[in-house]
């Protein structure tokens, strides 16, 4: 039976890969993001099984209006993937840009909670559903310059754990996906468009791809209803912990 999947941050990277993967598997996907032009491109590519919704997850009124305004068959969301998030800067805490830090907190923490709160009551009422949060190994393993970004992903991990406790007995599942180095637009955003600096992050080794992470998400939600995959850590083979890449080719 086709599921209805809501993916935030569907305009690029993990989110776009997940939209393609779920639609390809026969599901319906609601793709959200701030860049309406990119959502329109996905809509043209994926067709009737894709519904674009342009809004910013940090805008509570926009989130609540969008979710409340969904028509059948989009209304009953089976899977929520909280993918919208970003990192900005790698400066040490005393030199970091506070505006950048506030954006990370607003998007990675408050935005995730806002979308979850808008979608979750319907899942509980229907006694089925799955919340997938996209965290990071940065939430567990610190690295230089990862200060507030890592803290936001630690929030995602702990929120997922507490959410799972709250949902015992409801049949609603919660999974936290924690990727390590993955080549998407992540570093390009982090370095504010400095393409050479972003590309250097992945030089000399094969990082994860957006498709790798999308496959992990789909595997978790495809498990039998009584199985809850609590957390998946994903590393490229060249990396073993946090910001440490142990093998780069010359």
C-alpha positions as CSV (number, residue, x, y, z in Angstrom):
1,X,0.0,0.0,0.0
2,X,1.3,3.4,-0.9
3,X,2.5,5.5,2.0
4,X,2.4,9.3,2.3
5,X,5.8,10.6,3.2
6,X,6.6,14.2,4.2
7,X,10.3,15.1,3.6
8,X,11.5,18.5,4.8
9,X,14.5,20.1,3.0
10,X,13.6,18.3,-0.2
11,X,15.2,20.8,-2.5
12,X,18.7,19.2,-2.5
13,X,20.9,16.5,-1.1
14,X,19.4,13.9,1.2
15,X,15.9,15.3,0.9
16,X,15.8,15.2,-2.9
17,X,17.3,11.7,-3.0
18,X,14.7,10.5,-0.5
19,X,11.9,12.1,-2.6
20,X,13.1,10.3,-5.7
21,X,13.6,7.0,-3.8
22,X,10.2,6.9,-2.1
23,X,8.3,8.0,-5.3
24,X,10.2,5.3,-7.2
25,X,9.0,2.7,-4.6
26,X,5.4,3.7,-5.2
27,X,4.8,6.1,-2.3
28,X,3.5,9.6,-2.4
29,X,5.9,12.3,-1.3
30,X,5.2,15.8,0.1
31,X,8.4,17.7,-0.5
32,X,9.0,20.9,1.5
33,X,11.7,23.6,1.3
34,X,12.3,27.3,1.0
35,X,13.4,27.2,-2.7
36,X,10.1,27.0,-4.7
37,X,11.9,26.8,-8.0
38,X,13.7,23.6,-7.0
39,X,10.5,22.1,-5.7
40,X,8.9,22.9,-9.0
41,X,11.7,21.1,-10.8
42,X,11.1,18.0,-8.6
43,X,7.4,18.3,-9.2
44,X,8.0,18.2,-13.0
45,X,10.4,15.2,-12.6
46,X,8.3,13.1,-10.2
47,X,4.8,13.9,-11.4
48,X,1.5,13.2,-9.6
49,X,3.1,11.3,-6.7
50,X,4.9,14.4,-5.6
51,X,3.4,17.5,-3.8
52,X,5.6,20.6,-3.5
53,X,5.1,22.8,-0.4
54,X,7.3,25.8,-0.2
55,X,7.8,27.1,3.4
56,X,10.5,27.6,5.9
57,X,10.5,25.2,8.9
58,X,11.5,28.1,11.2
59,X,8.2,29.8,10.4
60,X,5.7,28.2,12.8
61,X,2.6,29.8,11.2
62,X,3.7,28.6,7.7
63,X,4.3,25.1,9.0
64,X,1.0,24.8,10.7
65,X,-0.9,26.3,7.8
66,X,0.7,24.0,5.3
67,X,0.1,20.8,7.3
68,X,-3.5,21.7,8.3
69,X,-4.3,22.6,4.7
70,X,-3.4,19.2,3.2
71,X,-6.2,17.6,1.2
72,X,-6.8,13.8,0.8
73,X,-4.9,11.7,0.0
74,X,-2.0,13.8,1.3
75,X,-3.5,14.5,4.7
76,X,-2.7,11.2,6.5
77,X,1.1,11.3,6.7
78,X,2.6,7.9,7.4
79,X,6.3,8.9,7.4
80,X,7.8,12.2,8.4
81,X,11.4,12.8,7.6
82,X,12.8,15.8,9.4
83,X,15.7,16.4,7.0
84,X,15.8,20.2,6.8
85,X,19.0,21.4,8.5
86,X,22.4,23.1,7.9
87,X,25.8,23.9,9.2
88,X,27.3,27.4,9.0
89,X,31.0,28.1,9.6
90,X,33.8,26.3,11.3
91,X,35.3,29.0,13.5
92,X,36.0,28.3,17.2
93,X,33.3,29.5,19.5
94,X,34.9,32.8,20.5
95,X,35.1,33.8,16.8
96,X,31.9,32.3,15.5
97,X,29.1,34.4,13.9
98,X,26.2,34.5,16.4
99,X,23.8,35.1,13.5
100,X,24.9,31.9,11.9
101,X,24.6,30.0,15.2
102,X,21.0,31.3,15.7
103,X,20.1,30.1,12.2
104,X,21.4,26.6,13.0
105,X,19.5,26.5,16.3
106,X,16.3,27.8,14.7
107,X,16.4,25.3,11.7
108,X,18.0,22.2,13.2
109,X,16.2,22.3,16.6
110,X,13.1,24.6,16.6
111,X,12.1,23.8,13.0
112,X,12.4,20.0,13.6
113,X,10.2,20.3,16.7
114,X,7.7,22.5,15.0
115,X,7.1,20.2,12.0
116,X,7.0,17.1,14.3
117,X,4.4,18.8,16.6
118,X,2.3,19.6,13.5
119,X,2.3,16.1,12.1
120,X,2.5,13.8,15.2
121,X,-1.0,14.2,16.6
122,X,-2.5,12.6,13.4
123,X,-0.1,9.7,13.6
124,X,-1.0,9.1,17.2
125,X,-4.7,9.3,16.5
126,X,-4.4,6.8,13.6
127,X,-2.1,4.6,15.7
128,X,0.5,4.3,13.0
129,X,3.4,6.4,11.7
130,X,7.1,6.9,11.6
131,X,9.2,9.9,12.5
132,X,12.7,9.9,11.0
133,X,15.1,12.6,12.2
134,X,18.3,13.3,10.3
135,X,21.0,13.8,12.9
136,X,24.7,13.5,12.5
137,X,27.7,11.8,14.1
138,X,28.6,15.4,15.1
139,X,25.9,15.0,17.8
140,X,28.1,12.4,19.4
141,X,31.7,13.1,18.4
142,X,33.1,16.6,18.7
143,X,35.4,18.2,16.1
144,X,37.1,21.6,15.9
145,X,34.6,24.3,14.8
146,X,31.6,22.0,15.2
147,X,30.4,23.8,18.4
148,X,26.8,24.8,17.8
149,X,26.2,22.5,14.9
150,X,27.2,19.5,16.9
151,X,25.1,20.7,19.8
152,X,22.0,21.0,17.5
153,X,22.6,17.4,16.4
154,X,23.0,16.2,20.0
155,X,19.6,17.8,20.5
156,X,18.2,15.8,17.6
157,X,19.5,12.6,19.1
158,X,18.1,13.3,22.6
159,X,14.8,14.6,21.2
160,X,14.5,11.3,19.3
161,X,15.1,9.2,22.4
162,X,12.5,11.1,24.4
163,X,10.0,11.1,21.6
164,X,10.3,7.3,21.4
165,X,9.6,7.1,25.1
166,X,6.5,9.3,24.7
167,X,5.2,7.2,21.9
168,X,5.4,3.8,23.6
169,X,2.0,2.1,23.1
170,X,1.0,4.2,20.1
171,X,2.6,2.1,17.4
172,X,4.4,5.3,16.1
173,X,8.1,4.7,15.5
174,X,11.1,7.1,15.8
175,X,14.5,6.7,14.1
176,X,17.5,8.9,14.2
177,X,19.8,8.7,11.1
178,X,23.4,9.9,11.9
179,X,25.6,10.2,8.8
180,X,29.3,11.0,8.8
181,X,31.0,12.7,5.9
182,X,28.6,12.9,3.0
183,X,29.1,14.9,-0.2
184,X,26.0,17.1,-0.9
185,X,25.6,20.9,-0.8
186,X,26.3,20.7,2.9
187,X,29.8,22.1,2.8
188,X,28.9,24.6,0.1
189,X,26.3,26.0,2.4
190,X,28.6,25.8,5.4
191,X,31.3,27.8,3.5
192,X,28.7,30.2,2.0
193,X,29.3,29.3,-1.6
194,X,33.1,28.9,-1.5
195,X,33.2,26.0,-4.0
196,X,36.9,25.2,-3.8
197,X,36.9,25.1,0.0
198,X,33.8,22.9,0.0
199,X,35.2,20.5,-2.5
200,X,38.5,20.2,-0.5
201,X,36.5,18.6,2.4
202,X,35.9,15.5,0.3
203,X,39.2,15.3,-1.6
204,X,41.2,12.0,-1.4
205,X,38.5,9.7,-0.2
206,X,35.0,8.5,-1.1
207,X,32.4,10.1,1.1
208,X,28.8,8.9,1.5
209,X,26.3,10.0,-1.1
210,X,22.8,11.4,-0.7
211,X,21.6,8.1,-2.1
212,X,23.4,6.1,0.6
213,X,21.5,8.1,3.3
214,X,18.2,7.8,1.5
215,X,18.6,4.1,1.3
216,X,19.2,3.9,5.1
217,X,16.0,5.9,5.7
218,X,14.0,3.7,3.4
219,X,15.4,0.5,5.0
220,X,14.4,1.8,8.5
221,X,10.8,2.6,7.5
222,X,10.4,-0.6,5.5
223,X,10.9,-2.8,8.6
224,X,7.8,-4.6,10.0
225,X,5.5,-2.4,12.1
226,X,6.7,-4.0,15.4
227,X,10.3,-3.2,14.6
228,X,11.7,0.2,15.6
229,X,15.2,1.0,14.3
230,X,16.3,3.5,16.9
231,X,19.5,4.8,15.4
232,X,21.6,4.2,12.3
233,X,25.2,5.6,12.1
234,X,26.7,5.7,8.6
235,X,30.4,6.2,7.9
236,X,32.4,6.0,4.7
237,X,35.0,3.4,5.0
238,X,37.8,6.1,5.1
239,X,36.4,7.7,8.2
240,X,36.2,6.3,11.7
241,X,35.2,9.1,14.1
242,X,33.8,12.6,13.8
243,X,36.0,14.9,11.8
244,X,38.9,12.4,11.6
245,X,39.4,10.9,8.1
246,X,42.0,8.2,8.5
247,X,42.8,7.5,4.9
248,X,43.0,10.0,2.0
249,X,44.5,9.0,-1.3
250,X,47.4,11.1,-2.6
